Amino acid sequence: MLDGLSPAVRRAFLWSQLEGLGYRDIAERLEVSERTVKRYMAQAYEHCLLVDW
């Protein structure tokens, strides 16, 4: 299901969903801004919704 995501988006999504990390923690791990993490999460959620179609 997550195969179509870029590695950074996949990591951000999994850290959020499986480890319960917040956007700030994910941003620090990925060395990106929190805004970028928000964009990554939006991409991941959209991908998950569309993959069922």
N, C-alpha and C positions, 0 to 999 in steps of 0.2 A: 504493500500500500504506500509506503514512503519512498519507494525506489525512484520516483520521478522528481524528488526534491534534491536541491543542491546539498552538499555535505553540511554546510553551515546552518541551513534552514532545518535540516533533519536533526542535527545536534541540539539546536535551540529548542525545537519541539519536544524532543525526548527528555531533555533536562527539565523542561517545564512540567511535562506530564508525568514522568516516571520518578523524578527526584524532587519535584516540588520547588524547584528553584524559581526565584523571582527574576524579572527582567533585568534588574541591576546586576545580579550575580551572573546571569547568562552573558550580559554585555561584557563584564570583566573577563570572563573565561574566553570569550571569542575575540576580545579586544576590539569591540565595536561600540557604537552608541546605543543607549536604550531605545532610541527611535528606530534604529536599524533592527533591533530585536523585535520590536512591535511589528515592523514590516515583515520580518521573517515569520512571525507567528501567524499573521494574517494570510501569508502565502501558504503556510502549512494547513491551516484550517480550511482554506478554499480548496486546496488540493484534496483533502480528505472528503470534502463534500462532493467534489466533482468526480472522484474516482469511482463512486458508486453508480454513476450514470453511465 
